[in-house]
Amino acid sequence: MGAGKLPVVGIVSGTGREGSALALRLAQSGFTVVVGSRSQERATEKAHELATLLRNVGLAPTLSGAANSEVVRDVDVLFLSVPFAHVLETARKLTFRPGSLVVDTSVPVVFNAGKAELVEVKGGSVSEELRALIPAEVHVVGAFKTIPARILGDIDSELGCDVFVCGDSQEAKSTIIQLAGNLSGLRPLDAGPLSSARTLERMSALAIQLNLRYKVKSARFRVVGL
């Protein structure tokens, strides 16, 4: 990536709710986005759908679709927006490019009797389990875990919140902090090492529970005093 040049962003499972929301918001902010899916056809259809939404509001997005295996190979920053139940299995099937940067957005939450429950993860957090699984020469960062897909995907709504970025590589974190800083209404914060994902995943579970309790859909976090 050259100085001042926005990275090309790929999204594994970019046709799902979280992935589509990320793709839409990033493309709105001027990023070149590659939507990934197990199905090339489905990825292309979703990319066309999202591009049409943005063109309808006067933007000229750069969006394309590709199979997950191609997305991993061709982008600068790779988001894993895979549901918790499938994220480790999906990661095992991918061949990550050495030196690439992976962003984990997964949260280990299940719903039981109308309540959001956090699943205890052996590795401490989903991000840490991915770190143990993905080759050491690939950077892993946890981010965008506490922002609801609903608000991310509503480009008419102001985000008005913080995004917490955690990881063990300062350079990798800085890349994602810069990326997130391009999204209007979003303030990126360095949340420390990758182990901070344990806290972020619990914060996400709390936000979901607040949504259910107060019958809202976009509870999110803003740190005051900074």
MIBA-380558 format. One record per residue: residue in three letters; chain; x, y, z of N, C-alpha, C in turn. Coordinates in Angstrom, 1 decimal. Layout:
N
<ALA, A, <X, Y, Z>, <X, Y, Z>, <X, Y, Z>>
...
# end
This chain:
226
<MET, A, <0.8, -1.2, 0.0>, <0.0, 0.0, 0.0>, <0.9, 1.2, 0.0>>
<GLY, A, <0.7, 2.1, -0.9>, <1.4, 3.3, -1.0>, <0.9, 4.4, 0.0>>
<ALA, A, <1.7, 5.4, 0.3>, <1.2, 6.4, 1.2>, <0.0, 7.1, 0.7>>
<GLY, A, <-1.0, 7.3, 1.5>, <-2.2, 8.0, 1.1>, <-3.2, 7.2, 0.3>>
<LYS, A, <-2.8, 6.0, -0.1>, <-3.6, 5.1, -0.9>, <-4.5, 4.2, 0.0>>
<LEU, A, <-5.8, 4.2, -0.2>, <-6.6, 3.3, 0.6>, <-6.4, 1.8, 0.2>>
<PRO, A, <-6.4, 1.0, 1.2>, <-6.2, -0.5, 0.9>, <-7.4, -1.1, 0.2>>
<VAL, A, <-7.1, -2.1, -0.5>, <-8.2, -2.9, -1.1>, <-8.6, -3.9, 0.0>>
<VAL, A, <-9.9, -3.9, 0.2>, <-10.5, -4.6, 1.3>, <-11.3, -5.8, 0.8>>
<GLY, A, <-11.1, -7.0, 1.3>, <-11.9, -8.1, 1.0>, <-12.7, -8.6, 2.2>>
<ILE, A, <-13.9, -9.2, 2.0>, <-14.7, -9.6, 3.1>, <-15.1, -11.1, 2.8>>
<VAL, A, <-14.6, -12.0, 3.6>, <-15.0, -13.4, 3.6>, <-16.4, -13.4, 4.2>>
<SER, A, <-17.3, -14.1, 3.6>, <-18.7, -14.1, 4.0>, <-19.3, -12.7, 3.8>>
<GLY, A, <-19.0, -12.1, 2.8>, <-19.4, -10.7, 2.5>, <-20.9, -10.7, 2.0>>
<THR, A, <-21.5, -11.8, 1.9>, <-22.9, -11.8, 1.5>, <-23.9, -11.9, 2.7>>
<GLY, A, <-23.3, -12.2, 3.8>, <-24.1, -12.3, 5.1>, <-24.4, -10.9, 5.6>>
<ARG, A, <-25.2, -10.8, 6.7>, <-25.7, -9.5, 7.2>, <-24.5, -8.6, 7.6>>
<GLU, A, <-23.6, -9.1, 8.4>, <-22.5, -8.4, 8.9>, <-21.5, -8.0, 7.7>>
<GLY, A, <-21.2, -9.0, 6.9>, <-20.3, -8.7, 5.8>, <-20.9, -7.7, 4.8>>
<SER, A, <-22.1, -7.8, 4.5>, <-22.8, -6.9, 3.5>, <-22.8, -5.5, 4.1>>
<ALA, A, <-23.0, -5.4, 5.4>, <-23.0, -4.1, 6.0>, <-21.6, -3.4, 6.0>>
<LEU, A, <-20.6, -4.2, 6.3>, <-19.2, -3.7, 6.2>, <-18.9, -3.3, 4.8>>
<ALA, A, <-19.2, -4.1, 3.8>, <-18.9, -3.8, 2.4>, <-19.6, -2.5, 2.0>>
<LEU, A, <-20.8, -2.3, 2.4>, <-21.6, -1.1, 2.0>, <-20.9, 0.1, 2.6>>
<ARG, A, <-20.6, 0.0, 3.9>, <-20.1, 1.2, 4.6>, <-18.7, 1.5, 4.1>>
<LEU, A, <-17.9, 0.5, 3.8>, <-16.5, 0.7, 3.4>, <-16.5, 1.3, 1.9>>
<ALA, A, <-17.4, 0.7, 1.1>, <-17.5, 1.2, -0.3>, <-18.0, 2.7, -0.3>>
<GLN, A, <-18.9, 3.0, 0.6>, <-19.4, 4.3, 0.7>, <-18.3, 5.3, 1.0>>
<SER, A, <-17.3, 4.8, 1.8>, <-16.2, 5.7, 2.2>, <-15.0, 5.7, 1.2>>
<GLY, A, <-15.2, 5.1, 0.1>, <-14.2, 5.2, -1.0>, <-13.3, 4.0, -1.1>>
<PHE, A, <-13.5, 3.0, -0.3>, <-12.6, 1.8, -0.4>, <-13.0, 0.9, -1.6>>
<THR, A, <-12.0, 0.3, -2.2>, <-12.3, -0.8, -3.2>, <-12.6, -2.0, -2.4>>
<VAL, A, <-13.7, -2.6, -2.6>, <-14.2, -3.7, -1.8>, <-14.5, -5.0, -2.6>>
<VAL, A, <-14.0, -6.1, -2.2>, <-14.2, -7.4, -2.9>, <-15.1, -8.2, -1.9>>
<VAL, A, <-16.3, -8.5, -2.3>, <-17.2, -9.3, -1.6>, <-17.0, -10.8, -1.8>>
<GLY, A, <-16.7, -11.5, -0.7>, <-16.4, -12.9, -0.9>, <-17.6, -13.8, -0.5>>
<SER, A, <-17.6, -15.0, -1.1>, <-18.6, -16.0, -0.7>, <-18.1, -17.4, -1.2>>
<ARG, A, <-18.7, -18.4, -0.7>, <-18.3, -19.8, -1.2>, <-18.7, -19.9, -2.7>>
<SER, A, <-19.7, -19.1, -3.1>, <-20.2, -19.1, -4.4>, <-19.8, -17.8, -5.1>>
<GLN, A, <-19.1, -18.0, -6.2>, <-18.7, -16.8, -7.0>, <-19.9, -16.0, -7.5>>
<GLU, A, <-20.9, -16.8, -8.0>, <-22.1, -16.2, -8.5>, <-22.9, -15.3, -7.4>>
<ARG, A, <-23.0, -15.9, -6.2>, <-23.6, -15.2, -5.1>, <-22.9, -14.0, -4.7>>
<ALA, A, <-21.6, -14.1, -4.7>, <-20.7, -12.9, -4.4>, <-20.9, -11.8, -5.4>>
<THR, A, <-20.9, -12.1, -6.7>, <-21.1, -11.1, -7.7>, <-22.5, -10.5, -7.6>>
<GLU, A, <-23.5, -11.3, -7.4>, <-24.8, -10.7, -7.2>, <-24.9, -9.7, -6.1>>
<LYS, A, <-24.3, -10.1, -4.9>, <-24.4, -9.2, -3.8>, <-23.6, -7.9, -4.0>>
<ALA, A, <-22.4, -8.0, -4.7>, <-21.6, -6.8, -5.0>, <-22.4, -5.9, -5.9>>
<HIS, A, <-23.1, -6.5, -6.9>, <-24.0, -5.7, -7.8>, <-25.1, -5.0, -7.0>>
<GLU, A, <-25.7, -5.7, -6.1>, <-26.8, -5.2, -5.3>, <-26.3, -4.0, -4.4>>
<LEU, A, <-25.2, -4.2, -3.8>, <-24.7, -3.1, -2.9>, <-24.2, -1.9, -3.7>>
<ALA, A, <-23.6, -2.2, -4.9>, <-23.2, -1.1, -5.8>, <-24.4, -0.3, -6.3>>
<THR, A, <-25.5, -0.9, -6.6>, <-26.7, -0.3, -7.0>, <-27.2, 0.7, -5.9>>
<LEU, A, <-27.2, 0.2, -4.7>, <-27.7, 1.0, -3.6>, <-26.9, 2.3, -3.5>>
<LEU, A, <-25.6, 2.2, -3.6>, <-24.7, 3.4, -3.5>, <-24.8, 4.3, -4.7>>
<ARG, A, <-25.0, 3.7, -5.9>, <-25.2, 4.5, -7.1>, <-26.5, 5.3, -7.0>>
<ASN, A, <-27.5, 4.7, -6.4>, <-28.8, 5.4, -6.3>, <-28.7, 6.7, -5.4>>
<VAL, A, <-27.6, 6.8, -4.6>, <-27.5, 8.0, -3.8>, <-26.3, 8.9, -4.3>>
<GLY, A, <-26.0, 8.6, -5.6>, <-25.0, 9.5, -6.3>, <-23.6, 9.2, -6.1>>
<LEU, A, <-23.3, 8.0, -5.6>, <-21.9, 7.6, -5.4>, <-21.4, 6.7, -6.6>>
<ALA, A, <-20.1, 6.5, -6.7>, <-19.5, 5.7, -7.7>, <-18.6, 4.6, -7.1>>
<PRO, A, <-19.2, 3.6, -6.5>, <-18.4, 2.7, -5.7>, <-17.6, 1.7, -6.6>>
<THR, A, <-16.6, 1.1, -6.0>, <-15.8, 0.1, -6.6>, <-16.0, -1.2, -5.8>>
<LEU, A, <-16.9, -2.0, -6.3>, <-17.3, -3.2, -5.6>, <-17.3, -4.4, -6.6>>
<SER, A, <-16.8, -5.5, -6.2>, <-16.8, -6.7, -7.0>, <-17.0, -7.9, -6.2>>
<GLY, A, <-17.3, -9.0, -6.8>, <-17.5, -10.3, -6.0>, <-16.5, -11.4, -6.5>>
<ALA, A, <-16.2, -12.2, -5.6>, <-15.3, -13.3, -5.9>, <-15.4, -14.5, -4.9>>
<ALA, A, <-15.0, -15.6, -5.3>, <-14.9, -16.7, -4.3>, <-14.0, -16.4, -3.2>>
<ASN, A, <-14.3, -16.9, -2.0>, <-13.5, -16.6, -0.8>, <-12.0, -16.9, -1.1>>
<SER, A, <-11.7, -18.0, -1.8>, <-10.3, -18.3, -2.0>, <-9.6, -17.2, -2.8>>
<GLU, A, <-10.3, -16.6, -3.7>, <-9.7, -15.5, -4.5>, <-9.6, -14.2, -3.7>>
<VAL, A, <-10.5, -14.0, -2.9>, <-10.5, -12.8, -2.0>, <-9.3, -12.8, -1.1>>
<VAL, A, <-9.0, -13.9, -0.5>, <-7.9, -14.1, 0.4>, <-6.6, -13.7, -0.3>>
<ARG, A, <-6.5, -14.1, -1.6>, <-5.3, -14.0, -2.4>, <-5.0, -12.5, -2.9>>
<ASP, A, <-6.1, -11.8, -3.1>, <-5.9, -10.5, -3.9>, <-6.0, -9.2, -3.1>>
<VAL, A, <-6.4, -9.2, -1.8>, <-6.6, -8.0, -1.1>, <-5.5, -7.6, -0.1>>
<ASP, A, <-5.6, -6.3, 0.3>, <-4.6, -5.9, 1.3>, <-5.1, -6.2, 2.7>>
<VAL, A, <-6.4, -6.0, 3.0>, <-7.0, -6.2, 4.3>, <-8.2, -7.2, 4.1>>
<LEU, A, <-8.2, -8.2, 4.9>, <-9.2, -9.2, 4.8>, <-10.1, -9.3, 6.1>>
<PHE, A, <-11.3, -9.0, 5.9>, <-12.3, -9.1, 7.0>, <-12.9, -10.5, 7.1>>
<LEU, A, <-12.8, -11.2, 8.2>, <-13.6, -12.4, 8.4>, <-14.9, -12.1, 9.1>>
<SER, A, <-15.9, -11.9, 8.3>, <-17.2, -11.6, 8.9>, <-18.1, -12.8, 8.9>>
<VAL, A, <-17.5, -13.9, 9.4>, <-18.2, -15.2, 9.4>, <-18.9, -15.4, 10.8>>
<PRO, A, <-20.1, -16.0, 10.8>, <-20.8, -16.3, 12.0>, <-19.9, -17.2, 12.9>>
<PHE, A, <-20.0, -16.9, 14.2>, <-19.2, -17.6, 15.2>, <-19.1, -19.1, 15.0>>
<ALA, A, <-20.3, -19.7, 14.7>, <-20.3, -21.2, 14.6>, <-19.5, -21.7, 13.5>>
<HIS, A, <-19.1, -20.9, 12.5>, <-18.4, -21.4, 11.3>, <-17.1, -20.7, 11.1>>
<VAL, A, <-16.7, -19.8, 11.9>, <-15.5, -19.0, 11.6>, <-14.2, -19.8, 11.6>>
<LEU, A, <-14.0, -20.7, 12.6>, <-12.8, -21.5, 12.6>, <-12.7, -22.4, 11.5>>
<GLU, A, <-13.9, -23.1, 11.2>, <-13.9, -24.0, 10.1>, <-13.6, -23.3, 8.8>>
<THR, A, <-14.1, -22.1, 8.6>, <-13.9, -21.4, 7.4>, <-12.4, -21.0, 7.3>>
<ALA, A, <-11.8, -20.5, 8.4>, <-10.4, -20.1, 8.4>, <-9.5, -21.3, 8.0>>
<ARG, A, <-9.8, -22.5, 8.5>, <-9.0, -23.7, 8.2>, <-8.9, -24.0, 6.7>>
<LYS, A, <-10.0, -23.6, 6.0>, <-10.1, -23.9, 4.5>, <-9.4, -22.9, 3.7>>
<LEU, A, <-9.0, -21.7, 4.3>, <-8.4, -20.7, 3.5>, <-6.9, -20.7, 3.5>>
<THR, A, <-6.3, -20.3, 2.4>, <-4.8, -20.2, 2.3>, <-4.4, -18.7, 2.4>>
<PHE, A, <-4.0, -18.2, 3.5>, <-3.7, -16.8, 3.7>, <-2.3, -16.5, 3.2>>
<ARG, A, <-2.3, -15.3, 2.6>, <-1.0, -14.8, 2.0>, <-0.1, -14.3, 3.1>>
<PRO, A, <1.1, -14.7, 3.1>, <2.1, -14.3, 4.1>, <2.2, -12.7, 4.1>>
<GLY, A, <2.2, -12.1, 5.3>, <2.2, -10.7, 5.4>, <0.9, -10.0, 5.3>>
<SER, A, <-0.2, -10.7, 5.0>, <-1.5, -10.1, 4.9>, <-2.1, -9.8, 6.3>>
<LEU, A, <-3.2, -9.1, 6.3>, <-3.8, -8.6, 7.5>, <-5.2, -9.1, 7.6>>
<VAL, A, <-5.5, -9.9, 8.6>, <-6.9, -10.4, 8.8>, <-7.6, -9.7, 10.0>>
<VAL, A, <-8.8, -9.3, 9.8>, <-9.6, -8.6, 10.8>, <-10.7, -9.5, 11.2>>
<ASP, A, <-10.8, -9.9, 12.4>, <-11.8, -10.8, 12.9>, <-12.9, -9.9, 13.6>>
<THR, A, <-14.2, -10.1, 13.1>, <-15.3, -9.4, 13.6>, <-16.3, -10.3, 14.4>>
<SER, A, <-15.9, -11.5, 14.6>, <-16.9, -12.5, 15.1>, <-17.1, -12.3, 16.6>>
<VAL, A, <-18.3, -12.7, 17.1>, <-18.6, -12.6, 18.5>, <-19.3, -14.0, 18.9>>
<PRO, A, <-18.8, -14.6, 19.9>, <-19.3, -15.9, 20.3>, <-20.6, -15.8, 21.1>>
<VAL, A, <-21.7, -15.4, 20.5>, <-23.0, -15.2, 21.2>, <-24.0, -16.1, 20.6>>
<VAL, A, <-24.8, -16.7, 21.4>, <-26.0, -17.5, 21.0>, <-27.2, -17.0, 21.7>>
<PHE, A, <-28.4, -17.3, 21.2>, <-29.6, -16.8, 21.8>, <-30.3, -18.0, 22.4>>
<ASN, A, <-30.7, -17.8, 23.7>, <-31.4, -18.8, 24.4>, <-32.5, -18.2, 25.2>>
<ALA, A, <-33.8, -18.6, 24.9>, <-35.0, -18.1, 25.5>, <-35.0, -16.6, 25.5>>
<GLY, A, <-34.7, -16.0, 24.4>, <-34.8, -14.6, 24.2>, <-33.6, -13.8, 24.8>>
<LYS, A, <-32.6, -14.5, 25.3>, <-31.4, -13.8, 25.9>, <-30.2, -14.1, 25.1>>
<ALA, A, <-29.3, -13.1, 25.1>, <-28.0, -13.3, 24.4>, <-27.0, -13.8, 25.4>>
<GLU, A, <-26.4, -15.0, 25.1>, <-25.5, -15.6, 26.0>, <-24.1, -15.8, 25.3>>
<LEU, A, <-23.1, -15.4, 26.0>, <-21.7, -15.5, 25.5>, <-21.2, -16.9, 25.7>>
<VAL, A, <-20.7, -17.5, 24.6>, <-20.2, -18.9, 24.7>, <-18.7, -18.8, 25.1>>
<GLU, A, <-18.3, -19.5, 26.1>, <-17.0, -19.6, 26.6>, <-16.1, -20.2, 25.5>>
<VAL, A, <-15.1, -19.5, 25.1>, <-14.2, -20.0, 24.0>, <-12.9, -20.5, 24.7>>
<LYS, A, <-12.4, -21.7, 24.3>, <-11.2, -22.3, 24.9>, <-10.0, -21.4, 24.9>>
<GLY, A, <-9.8, -20.7, 23.7>, <-8.7, -19.8, 23.6>, <-8.8, -18.5, 24.2>>
<GLY, A, <-9.9, -18.2, 24.9>, <-10.1, -16.9, 25.5>, <-11.0, -16.0, 24.7>>
<SER, A, <-10.8, -16.0, 23.4>, <-11.7, -15.2, 22.5>, <-11.6, -15.8, 21.1>>
<VAL, A, <-12.6, -15.5, 20.3>, <-12.5, -15.9, 18.9>, <-11.3, -15.5, 18.2>>
<SER, A, <-10.9, -14.2, 18.4>, <-9.7, -13.6, 17.8>, <-8.5, -14.4, 18.2>>
<GLU, A, <-8.3, -14.8, 19.4>, <-7.2, -15.5, 19.9>, <-7.1, -17.0, 19.3>>
<GLU, A, <-8.3, -17.6, 19.2>, <-8.4, -18.9, 18.6>, <-8.0, -18.8, 17.1>>
<LEU, A, <-8.4, -17.8, 16.4>, <-8.0, -17.6, 15.0>, <-6.5, -17.3, 14.9>>
<ARG, A, <-5.9, -16.6, 15.9>, <-4.5, -16.3, 15.9>, <-3.7, -17.6, 16.0>>
<ALA, A, <-4.2, -18.5, 16.8>, <-3.5, -19.8, 17.0>, <-3.6, -20.7, 15.8>>
<LEU, A, <-4.7, -20.5, 15.0>, <-5.0, -21.3, 13.8>, <-4.3, -20.7, 12.5>>
<ILE, A, <-4.2, -19.4, 12.4>, <-3.7, -18.8, 11.2>, <-2.1, -18.7, 11.3>>
<PRO, A, <-1.4, -18.9, 10.2>, <0.0, -18.9, 10.2>, <0.6, -17.6, 10.8>>
<ALA, A, <1.7, -17.7, 11.5>, <2.3, -16.6, 12.3>, <2.7, -15.4, 11.4>>
<GLU, A, <3.0, -15.7, 10.1>, <3.4, -14.6, 9.2>, <2.2, -13.8, 8.7>>
<VAL, A, <1.0, -14.1, 9.2>, <-0.2, -13.4, 8.9>, <-0.7, -12.6, 10.1>>
<HIS, A, <-0.9, -11.3, 10.0>, <-1.3, -10.5, 11.1>, <-2.8, -10.7, 11.4>>
<VAL, A, <-3.2, -10.7, 12.7>, <-4.6, -10.9, 13.1>, <-5.0, -9.7, 14.0>>
<VAL, A, <-6.1, -9.1, 13.7>, <-6.6, -8.0, 14.5>, <-8.0, -8.2, 14.8>>
<GLY, A, <-8.5, -7.9, 16.0>, <-9.9, -7.9, 16.3>, <-10.5, -6.5, 16.2>>
<ALA, A, <-11.6, -6.3, 15.5>, <-12.2, -5.0, 15.4>, <-13.7, -5.1, 14.9>>
<PHE, A, <-14.4, -4.1, 15.1>, <-15.8, -4.0, 14.6>, <-16.7, -5.0, 15.3>>
<LYS, A, <-16.3, -5.5, 16.5>, <-17.1, -6.5, 17.2>, <-18.3, -5.9, 17.9>>
<THR, A, <-18.2, -4.6, 18.2>, <-19.2, -4.0, 19.1>, <-20.2, -3.1, 18.3>>
<ILE, A, <-20.1, -3.1, 17.0>, <-21.0, -2.2, 16.2>, <-22.0, -3.1, 15.5>>
<PRO, A, <-23.3, -2.9, 15.7>, <-24.4, -3.7, 15.1>, <-24.4, -3.6, 13.6>>
<ALA, A, <-24.6, -4.8, 13.0>, <-24.7, -4.8, 11.5>, <-25.8, -3.9, 11.0>>
<ARG, A, <-26.9, -3.8, 11.8>, <-28.0, -2.9, 11.4>, <-27.6, -1.5, 11.1>>
<ILE, A, <-26.8, -0.9, 12.1>, <-26.4, 0.5, 11.9>, <-25.3, 0.6, 10.9>>
<LEU, A, <-24.4, -0.4, 10.8>, <-23.3, -0.4, 9.8>, <-23.9, -0.4, 8.4>>
<GLY, A, <-25.0, -1.1, 8.2>, <-25.6, -1.3, 6.9>, <-26.6, -0.2, 6.5>>
<ASP, A, <-26.8, 0.7, 7.4>, <-27.8, 1.8, 7.1>, <-27.0, 3.1, 6.8>>
<ILE, A, <-26.7, 3.3, 5.6>, <-25.8, 4.4, 5.2>, <-26.4, 5.8, 5.4>>
<ASP, A, <-27.7, 5.8, 5.7>, <-28.4, 7.1, 6.0>, <-28.2, 7.4, 7.5>>
<SER, A, <-27.7, 6.5, 8.3>, <-27.6, 6.7, 9.7>, <-26.2, 7.0, 10.1>>
<GLU, A, <-26.0, 8.0, 11.0>, <-24.7, 8.3, 11.5>, <-24.2, 7.2, 12.5>>
<LEU, A, <-23.0, 6.8, 12.4>, <-22.5, 5.7, 13.3>, <-22.4, 6.2, 14.7>>
<GLY, A, <-21.8, 7.4, 14.9>, <-21.7, 8.0, 16.2>, <-21.2, 7.2, 17.3>>
<CYS, A, <-20.2, 6.4, 17.1>, <-19.7, 5.6, 18.1>, <-18.2, 5.3, 18.0>>
<ASP, A, <-17.7, 4.5, 18.9>, <-16.3, 4.1, 18.8>, <-16.1, 2.7, 18.2>>
<VAL, A, <-15.0, 2.5, 17.6>, <-14.7, 1.1, 17.2>, <-13.4, 0.8, 17.9>>
<PHE, A, <-13.3, -0.4, 18.5>, <-12.2, -0.8, 19.3>, <-11.3, -1.8, 18.5>>
<VAL, A, <-10.1, -1.5, 18.4>, <-9.1, -2.3, 17.6>, <-8.1, -2.9, 18.5>>
<CYS, A, <-8.0, -4.2, 18.5>, <-7.0, -4.9, 19.3>, <-6.1, -5.8, 18.5>>
<GLY, A, <-4.9, -6.0, 18.9>, <-4.0, -6.9, 18.2>, <-2.6, -6.8, 18.8>>
<ASP, A, <-1.7, -7.7, 18.5>, <-0.4, -7.8, 19.0>, <0.7, -7.1, 18.1>>
<SER, A, <0.2, -6.7, 16.9>, <1.1, -6.0, 16.0>, <0.7, -4.5, 15.9>>
<GLN, A, <1.5, -3.6, 16.4>, <1.1, -2.2, 16.4>, <0.9, -1.7, 15.0>>
<GLU, A, <1.7, -2.2, 14.0>, <1.6, -1.8, 12.6>, <0.3, -2.2, 12.1>>
<ALA, A, <-0.1, -3.5, 12.4>, <-1.4, -4.0, 11.9>, <-2.6, -3.2, 12.5>>
<LYS, A, <-2.5, -2.9, 13.8>, <-3.5, -2.1, 14.4>, <-3.6, -0.7, 13.8>>
<SER, A, <-2.5, -0.1, 13.6>, <-2.5, 1.2, 13.0>, <-3.1, 1.2, 11.6>>
<THR, A, <-2.9, 0.2, 10.8>, <-3.6, 0.1, 9.5>, <-5.1, 0.1, 9.7>>
<ILE, A, <-5.6, -0.7, 10.6>, <-7.1, -0.8, 10.8>, <-7.6, 0.5, 11.4>>
<ILE, A, <-6.8, 1.1, 12.3>, <-7.3, 2.4, 12.9>, <-7.4, 3.4, 11.8>>
<GLN, A, <-6.4, 3.5, 10.9>, <-6.5, 4.4, 9.8>, <-7.7, 4.1, 8.9>>
<LEU, A, <-7.9, 2.8, 8.6>, <-9.1, 2.4, 7.8>, <-10.4, 2.9, 8.4>>
<ALA, A, <-10.5, 2.5, 9.7>, <-11.8, 2.9, 10.4>, <-12.0, 4.4, 10.5>>
<GLY, A, <-10.9, 5.1, 10.6>, <-11.0, 6.6, 10.6>, <-11.5, 7.2, 9.4>>
<ASN, A, <-11.6, 6.5, 8.3>, <-12.1, 7.0, 7.1>, <-13.7, 6.9, 7.0>>
<LEU, A, <-14.2, 6.2, 8.0>, <-15.7, 6.0, 8.0>, <-16.3, 7.1, 8.9>>
<SER, A, <-17.2, 7.9, 8.3>, <-17.8, 9.0, 8.9>, <-18.5, 8.6, 10.2>>
<GLY, A, <-18.3, 9.4, 11.2>, <-19.0, 9.2, 12.5>, <-18.4, 8.1, 13.4>>
<LEU, A, <-17.3, 7.5, 12.9>, <-16.7, 6.4, 13.7>, <-15.3, 6.9, 14.2>>
<ARG, A, <-15.1, 6.7, 15.6>, <-13.8, 7.0, 16.2>, <-13.1, 5.7, 16.5>>
<PRO, A, <-12.0, 5.4, 15.9>, <-11.2, 4.2, 16.2>, <-10.4, 4.4, 17.5>>
<LEU, A, <-10.3, 3.4, 18.3>, <-9.5, 3.4, 19.5>, <-8.7, 2.2, 19.6>>
<ASP, A, <-7.4, 2.4, 20.0>, <-6.5, 1.3, 20.2>, <-6.8, 0.6, 21.5>>
<ALA, A, <-7.3, -0.6, 21.5>, <-7.8, -1.3, 22.7>, <-6.8, -2.3, 23.2>>
<GLY, A, <-5.5, -2.2, 22.7>, <-4.4, -3.0, 23.3>, <-4.2, -4.3, 22.6>>
<PRO, A, <-3.7, -5.3, 23.3>, <-3.3, -6.6, 22.7>, <-4.5, -7.4, 22.2>>
<LEU, A, <-4.2, -8.4, 21.5>, <-5.3, -9.3, 21.0>, <-6.2, -9.9, 22.1>>
<SER, A, <-5.6, -10.1, 23.2>, <-6.4, -10.6, 24.4>, <-7.5, -9.7, 24.8>>
<SER, A, <-7.5, -8.4, 24.4>, <-8.6, -7.5, 24.7>, <-9.8, -7.9, 24.0>>
<ALA, A, <-9.7, -8.8, 23.0>, <-10.9, -9.3, 22.3>, <-11.9, -10.0, 23.2>>
<ARG, A, <-11.3, -10.5, 24.3>, <-12.2, -11.2, 25.3>, <-13.2, -10.1, 25.9>>
<THR, A, <-12.7, -8.9, 26.2>, <-13.5, -7.9, 26.7>, <-14.5, -7.4, 25.6>>
<LEU, A, <-14.0, -7.2, 24.4>, <-14.8, -6.7, 23.3>, <-16.0, -7.6, 23.0>>
<GLU, A, <-15.7, -8.9, 23.0>, <-16.8, -9.9, 22.8>, <-17.8, -9.9, 23.8>>
<ARG, A, <-17.4, -9.6, 25.1>, <-18.4, -9.5, 26.2>, <-19.2, -8.2, 26.0>>
<MET, A, <-18.5, -7.1, 25.6>, <-19.2, -5.9, 25.4>, <-20.3, -6.0, 24.3>>
<SER, A, <-20.0, -6.8, 23.3>, <-20.9, -7.0, 22.2>, <-22.1, -7.8, 22.7>>
<ALA, A, <-21.9, -8.8, 23.6>, <-23.0, -9.5, 24.2>, <-23.9, -8.6, 25.0>>
<LEU, A, <-23.2, -7.7, 25.7>, <-24.0, -6.7, 26.5>, <-24.8, -5.8, 25.7>>
<ALA, A, <-24.3, -5.3, 24.6>, <-25.0, -4.4, 23.7>, <-26.2, -5.2, 23.1>>
<ILE, A, <-26.1, -6.4, 22.7>, <-27.2, -7.2, 22.2>, <-28.2, -7.4, 23.3>>
<GLN, A, <-27.8, -7.6, 24.5>, <-28.8, -7.8, 25.6>, <-29.5, -6.5, 25.9>>
<LEU, A, <-28.8, -5.3, 25.8>, <-29.5, -4.0, 25.9>, <-30.5, -3.8, 24.8>>
<ASN, A, <-30.2, -4.2, 23.6>, <-31.1, -4.1, 22.5>, <-32.4, -4.9, 22.8>>
<LEU, A, <-32.2, -6.1, 23.3>, <-33.4, -6.9, 23.7>, <-34.2, -6.3, 24.8>>
<ARG, A, <-33.5, -5.8, 25.8>, <-34.1, -5.3, 27.0>, <-34.9, -4.0, 26.7>>
<TYR, A, <-34.3, -3.2, 25.9>, <-35.0, -1.9, 25.7>, <-35.7, -1.8, 24.3>>
<LYS, A, <-35.7, -2.9, 23.7>, <-36.5, -3.0, 22.4>, <-35.9, -2.0, 21.4>>
<VAL, A, <-34.6, -1.9, 21.3>, <-33.9, -1.1, 20.3>, <-33.1, -2.1, 19.4>>
<LYS, A, <-32.4, -1.6, 18.4>, <-31.6, -2.4, 17.5>, <-30.2, -2.0, 17.2>>
<SER, A, <-29.8, -0.9, 17.8>, <-28.5, -0.3, 17.4>, <-27.7, 0.2, 18.6>>
<ALA, A, <-27.8, -0.5, 19.8>, <-27.0, -0.1, 20.9>, <-25.5, -0.3, 20.6>>
<ARG, A, <-24.7, 0.7, 20.9>, <-23.3, 0.7, 20.7>, <-22.6, 1.5, 21.7>>
<PHE, A, <-21.3, 1.6, 21.6>, <-20.5, 2.2, 22.6>, <-19.7, 3.5, 22.2>>
<ARG, A, <-19.7, 4.4, 23.1>, <-18.9, 5.7, 23.0>, <-18.2, 5.9, 24.3>>
<VAL, A, <-16.9, 6.0, 24.3>, <-16.1, 6.3, 25.5>, <-16.0, 7.8, 25.7>>
<VAL, A, <-16.3, 8.2, 26.9>, <-16.2, 9.7, 27.2>, <-14.9, 9.9, 28.0>>
<GLY, A, <-14.5, 11.1, 27.9>, <-13.3, 11.5, 28.7>, <-12.0, 11.3, 27.9>>
<LEU, A, <-12.1, 10.9, 26.6>, <-10.9, 10.8, 25.8>, <-10.8, 12.0, 24.8>>
# end
